[in-house]
């Protein structure tokens, strides 16, 4: 958030705190209800749990629902625990179905069962339907509320239908034309409807080239399509091509943020979690990291074992040990760079099976050039330390080989994971570094043996 906005929120929170101390609740009510719901949600982060409840109770009904949808899960849960069943029922029944499903996803099963009983029949059936779809699928995140128009409608009838439905602002810009079996056959923008004559048929102006997803498609594909085609909303169809919901651009932004965070965690070899940093406990953080760290420690011990097996060679040429850290650090850095580039390329759909050979050739050339340049730096560095030129040649060639191999490993592992239907981000930077360490040390001593004749 920009610094100016943060400072403004801090000043506003101080002002409200003073009003709370003076029990001037009417002034607070007038102040917070004039703000945007997103600003109120942000403002509530400056207050403790009790005062968050007080602030929320001062909101008008429509504002309260909009603010509740903007809050993070922990604050939503705190408010639900503080309200009566009637108040909870009022909030949940006016939430959009996709936001309600997201909330129910986070709660324990017993709490979900209780909350479902507080919903009206329509909202309960809708929530049960969405919860029945696979997690992280288009069906799970879609909103079943959308503007549907029959193919025999005139423009006048279509506009009247939109007025009757009174959709929220994020869904009013696109209408979907369906046949009598609810099959999606076209889309119309609000602009086209307004600019067309009332007696025209919707089929005359609709666009039949519709981009859509299936209920089983992954949410990442949904967000990617919305981004690729610059859509405000994306229709979701079932296996029989019947329109069942839409995903809006604000949901796509949330998905992109969630997936990016997940990839960053995986690249750092951290188990992904939906808990925010400040809201997760110490033990949660330990659990998220310990398994990977233990695995990497065991991998590091393999490197130590390789070095131990070369103790006779090291005792003969002690100076070889001086350059092990520089060698494995260089290999790890190169491997991490190529892995990060490859994972990002895969995420942006710039890398696929059609251009693997081209990528492998290009990265081989890149690795050769980088290895040669860094090898020369290593060679002259050894000479500056007044070691023999033979040691310099060993170090220089070893760096060239390790950089070349590390670069290839950095692109091969993400591609292999993608081929095996795993997330390429699992090829985490620490994992690549550990693998490269083992291979780099092994190659270094093999090259040394060749030149020394040991």
N, C-alpha and C positions, 0 to 999 in steps of 0.2 A: 504494500500500500504506500502511495506517495507520502513524503514527510509532512506536507501541508495538511493532508487529510488526517493523519495520525494526530498532529498537534491540535487540529480542530476538534477531533473526538475527545482528546484528553481535556481540553477546556470545557467542552460540553458536559463530560462526565463529572468534572469538579463542580460545575454549576448545579447539576442535578443532585449531587451529593449534599451540597449546601441546602438545597430545597428539601431533600429528604430529612435532614437534621431539623429543619424548621417546620416539618410536617405540612408543607405546602403542596399537597398532592394534586390539586386542581391545576396549578401552574406547570407541574411536571407533565400532567396529562395533555395539556394544550401544547407543550413543547415537543413531546415525543410523537404525537399524532400528526404533526406537520412534517415529520421527516420521511425519507424513503424507507421502506421496509428493510432493505439491505443495510442502511445506515443504523437503524435501530438494532438489528441483529449484531452489528459490529460494536455498537455502543454497549450492549449488554455484557460484552467480554470484560469491561472495566469494573464490573460490580460482582460482589459475592453472590452466593446462591440465593440467599434470602431476599436481597434487593432485586435480583433478577426476577423473582416471582412478583414482587411489588410492581416493578416496571411493567411486566407483562399484563398484569391485571388492570393497569391503567389504559391499555390500548383498546381502541374501538374494535368491534368484532372482525371486520374485514382486514383491518391492519394487523390484528393479532394472528390471524390465519397466515397472512403473507409473511409476517416476521417468523412465525414458528417454522415455516418451510425453509427459511434461510439459515436457521440455527444449526450448529453441529449436533451430533447425536447426543453427546453428554448433557448439553443444556436442554435439549428436548426431553430427555429422560428425567432430568431434575424437575422440570415443569410438570410433567405428567404425574410424577410422584407427589407433587405438592397440591394437585387439584382434586376436586371431587369427581366422581364418575360422570356426573352430568356435564361438568366443564370439559373433561377429557373427551366425552362423546361429541360435544359441540365442535371442538377443535378438529378431531379426526374425521368427522363426517363432512367437513368443508375443505379438507386438504385435497390436492390433486392426487389421483390414483397412483401415479408413479412416485411421488414424494412419500405417500403413505406406505407404499410397498418397500421403499428404501428404509423407512423407519422400522417397519415390522421385521425386516431382514436382520436388523442389528439386535433386536430384543430376544431374551430367552423364550423358549417355546411356551412356557406356562403363562408368561406375560402376554404373548401374542394371542393366545387362546382367550384370555380375559378381555383384551382390547377388541377382538373380533366380535364379541358379544355386545360391545358398546356401539358398534356400527349399525347403521340402518341396513336393511336387506340388500339394497342395490350396491351400496359401498362395500358391504361384506362379501358379496358375490364377486365384485370386481377385484377386491384384494386377494381373495382365494384363487381367482383365475390367474392373476399375475404371479403370485407366489408359487403356482404350479409349474411355471416355466423354469428352464435350467438357469442356474445362477450365472450372471454376467452375459446373458443372452438378450437379444433384441426384445423378446417377449417379456422379459423380467423388468425392463426399464421403460417400456413404451407407456404412453398414455392412451387409454381406450376412448377418450373423448376427442372427437375430431368433427370437422364439417363434411358431411357426406351429402352428395347431391345425386338424385336419380337421373338417368340418361335422357329421360323425356321432359325434364324441367326446362322452362324458359328462363331467361336471365332474370325476369321479374320474380318468378317463383324461387329462384336460387337466392336472390337477395332477401326475400321474405323468410326463407328457411334460415339464413344466417342470423337475421334479427331474432328469430324465434329461439335459436340455439344459444345466442348470446355467449359466444366462446371467449375464453381468456385471451389477452392481447397477444400471447406468443403463438396462438393457433388460428388467428383470424385471417392471416394473409394468404393461406392456401386452402382450397376446397378440393375434395376428391370425388370424382364421378364414378358411380358403381352401377352395375346392372341389377336386375331383380334378385339375383342370387348373391349380391354383395361382392361380386368380383370387381376388382379395381380395373377400370378401363381408361382413366385419364385424370388429369389434374387441371385446375383453373386457379389463377391468382386473383386476389381481390381487385387488383388493378384492371385485369381483363374484364371482370364482371361490371365494374363501375363504368368503364369506357364503352361497353357494348350496348346496343339498343335493347330495350326490355323484351321485345317479341322474339328475339333470336333464341335458338336452342343452345343449351350448354355444350352439346356435342359438336356444334359448329365452331366453337372457339377453344375447346379443351385441347391440351397437349397430350397426345397418346404415347409419347416417348417418355415413360415414367421410370424414374430410378426408385427402386424399392429394395427392402430386405425381408428375409423370412424370420419368423419368430425364433428359430433355432440358431440364427446367425450370431456370431460373437459381437459383443458391444463395441469392440475395437473397430470392426468392419463398419459398423453403423457410424461411428464418429468419423472414420476415414472417408466414407461416402459423402457425409454432410460437408466435410471440409473440401473434398475434391470438386463437388458440383455446386458449391456455394449455396446450399439449401438452408431455408429457415426451418423446415421440418421434413422428415423422411417417413414415408408410409411403410407400415409393417403388415405383411400378409401371412396367412397360414399356409398349410400344405396344399390347399385347394385354391390358392390365389384369392382368397376372400380377405378384404380389408378388415383388420382387427384393431389397429391402433397406429399411433405416430410417435416418433421421437423428435423432440425439438432441439434447436441449436444450443440452448442453454444446457440441456442434458449432455450434448456432445462435448461441450467445453469441460464439464465435470469429468466425463470419461477420459478425455485427453489428459487432464491433470492427474487423474487417478493412475492411468497407465504409465505416464511419465515417471511418477513417484515410484511405482512398482519396479520399473526398469532401473531406476537409479539405485534402489535398495538392492536389487539382484546383482547389479554390476559391482556393488560394494560387498557382495557376499553376505547380505543381511536378509533374514527371512522377512517376507513382506507382511505388513499388518495394516489394518484400516484405522488403528488408533492414532490420533494426532500426537505429536512429539510431547507436548506439555501435559497430555492427559493420560499417557501410558505410565505404568509403574516401573520401578527399577527392575523387578523380577521379570516383567514382560520384555524389557529391553535385553536383559541377560539371555532369556530364552530365545529371542529373535536372532542372537548372534553366536551363541555358544557352540551349536552344532557345526556350523561352518568353520569356526575358529579351531575346533578340535580336529576336524578333517584336514584343514590347512596345516596345522601343527604336525600331524602325522606325515603329511606330504613333505614338509620341511625336514623331517627326520630322515626321509629317504635321501635327500640331498646330503645330509650329514653322513649317512652311511656310505654314499659314493666317495665322499672326500676321505673318510676313514680307510676305505679300501685302497686309496692311493697314497697311503702314509709313507710307503717306501720311496716312491717317486718324489714326494714332497721333501723327505729327509735328504734325498740326494741333491735336489735343486730347490732349496728353501724359498727362493725368490718367486717361485710359481704361485705360492700361497698369497703373495702380496696383492695379486691382481684379480683374485676370485670375486671379491665384493663388486669391483667395477664391472667385471664381465657379466655377472648375473643381474646387476642393477640395469645395465644397458639392455640386456635381453628382455628383462621384465618390462622396462619402459616402452620398448618397441612393440612387444606383444600387447600391452595395454592399449597403446595408441591404435593399433590395427583392429583390435577387438571392438573398441568404442566406435570407430568409424564404421565397421561392418554392421554392428548391432543397430546403429542409427540408420544406415542405408537400408537394412531389412525392414525396419519400422516404417520408413517412408516409401516402401515398395520400389526402391531404386535397384534392389538386388533380387534376382530370381533365377530359376534354373536356366533361363535362356542366355544369360550373360556370365555364368560361372566361369567358363573357360577364359573369357576376356578379362575378368577380374583377377583370376589366378595368374595370368600372364603379366598383367600390369603390376600386381603386387610383387611378383617375382623380380621384376625389373627394379621396382622401388626398393625392395629389400636388398638387392645386390648393390645398388648405388649407395644406399644408406650404410650398408655394411662396409663397403670399401672406404667411404669417407671416415666413418668412425674407427675403422681398423687402422687407418693412417694416423689418426689422432692418438690412438692407443700405442702404436709403434713409437712415435716420437716422444710420447710421455714416458715410456720405458727408458728410452735413451737419455732423457733429461734426468732420470733417477740414477744414471750411470750404471745401469744394468747392461748385460751383454746384448749385442744385436740379435743373437739367437733367441733370447727371451722376448725381445721386441717383436721378432717375426712370429713367434708362437702366439703372443698376445694379439697381435694385429690380425693374423689369420683366424684365430679363435673368435675374435669380435665379429669379423666379417661373416663367418659361418653361423654364429649364434644369432646375429641380427637377421640374417636371411631366413633361418629356420623359425625364429620367433615371429617374424612378420607373417609367414605362411600359417603357423599355428593359430595366430590371432584371427585369421580370416576363415580357416578351415573349421574350427570348432563351432562358431556361430552358424555357419552354413550346414554343418552336420546336425546340429540341434534342430534347425528349421526343417531339415529333411525328415527327421525323426518325429516331427510334430511337437517338439518342445519349444519353450520360449528361448530364443537366442540369447536373451539377457542373462540366462543361467551361466553363460560363459563369463563369469564375474572376473573383474580385474585381478583380485587376489588369487583366484583359481588359475588364471593364465600365468600370473607371475610365478606361482608355485611350480607349475608344469615346466615353464621355461627354465627355472632355476635348476631343476633336476636334469633336464636335457642339456642345458648350457654347461654345467659342471662336468657332465660325462664327456661331452664333445671336447671341452678344453683339455682334459687330461689325455684323451685319445690322441689329439693333435700333438700334445707335448711328447708323448711316447714315440710318435712317428719321427719327430725332428731330433729328439735326444737319443733315440735308439735304445730306450730303456726296456 
